[in-house]
Amino acid sequence: MKKFKLHIVFWIALLQISIVNAQSDLLFNNSNINEMAFNPASIENNNSLNAYFGVHQQWIGWEDAPNMQWLYASTFFDKSNMGVSLNINNQSIGSEITQNVKLGYSYKLYISGGHQINFGLAAGLYFRKLDFSKLHFEEDEESIPLSDERQIYADFDFGFEYFYKNLKVGISSNHITVNNKNATIFKIPIQNHFYAKYNIEAVTDLRIIPGIAYHRNATLDVYEFSTDIQFKNMFNVGMAYRVSTSLILRAGIRLSDVFELQYAYDLGAGKFRSYHSGSHEIILRGRFLRKSKSLNSPRFMD
């Protein structure tokens, strides 16, 4: 009976974690990825089809810890001042599975004086499932029959990005049709993101990019400060700190004219550091030119 009670306590704790996770999207740790994942206005303009595949494993050392797989593709049509994207996200924690598929549209508007604004919209489907078959108890205890619960509903995002010289500022809102009052364990409430970065040309072929970000996930406020260093568009290193939760080290390297690889490790910070042995994230990017003409892009390794 004691073991049974311990199992109950464990699963109640995991369910509480699940409820928090149910009301917030997992954040990425590599540079620029949150911008593309959560802001439909953020589409690269480099005359290419850009494809990303990412794997995020959180809280190494915890059974049934949060993990995420991400697939993203986008291209921009410069003559039409517009771009399109496909964003697929699969994440799980314990007994819950979440899948989100969206199509995005971005429009670029030039303003006199060198200012530029990108507006973006995204629409798709949000699927959520609670798999109670993953609840296991001791063999000598009576089993508790439970069925799966699942829901699927339409999902929408909105955002914009502003560029002026070396400055970039972005704001986006996700799941905009669900407010906090209507949120449930199946329906994630509106999420808001803000970020700003400045590109400093320190010396020839060397850039320093400081940045700040704010993520509002349901009742959670995440403040982030980062600095990334890029050298010859061949590799980068960086660090990010999310107040009281994360200390992130990251690096990236260009493997060829087409492929790039990025890696990030979250050591944890504050009280969270004692609960896990780190989080890993790997992003593989492919850039496939649509034609021979090349365009400059403000993004890493373009």
Secondary structure as UniProt FT lines:
FT   HELIX           2..22
FT   TURN            31..32
FT   HELIX           33..38
FT   TURN            40..41
FT   STRAND          48..57
FT   TURN            60..61
FT   TURN            63..64
FT   STRAND          67..77
FT   HELIX           78..80
FT   STRAND          82..93
FT   TURN            94..95
FT   STRAND          96..111
FT   TURN            112..114
FT   STRAND          115..130
FT   HELIX           132..134
FT   TURN            139..140
FT   STRAND          149..164
FT   TURN            165..166
FT   STRAND          167..174
FT   TURN            176..177
FT   HELIX           180..182
FT   STRAND          191..198
FT   STRAND          200..203
FT   TURN            204..205
FT   STRAND          206..217
FT   TURN            218..219
FT   STRAND          220..231
FT   TURN            232..234
FT   STRAND          235..242
FT   TURN            243..245
FT   STRAND          246..254
FT   STRAND          259..266
FT   HELIX           270..275
FT   STRAND          279..289
FT   TURN            300..301
//
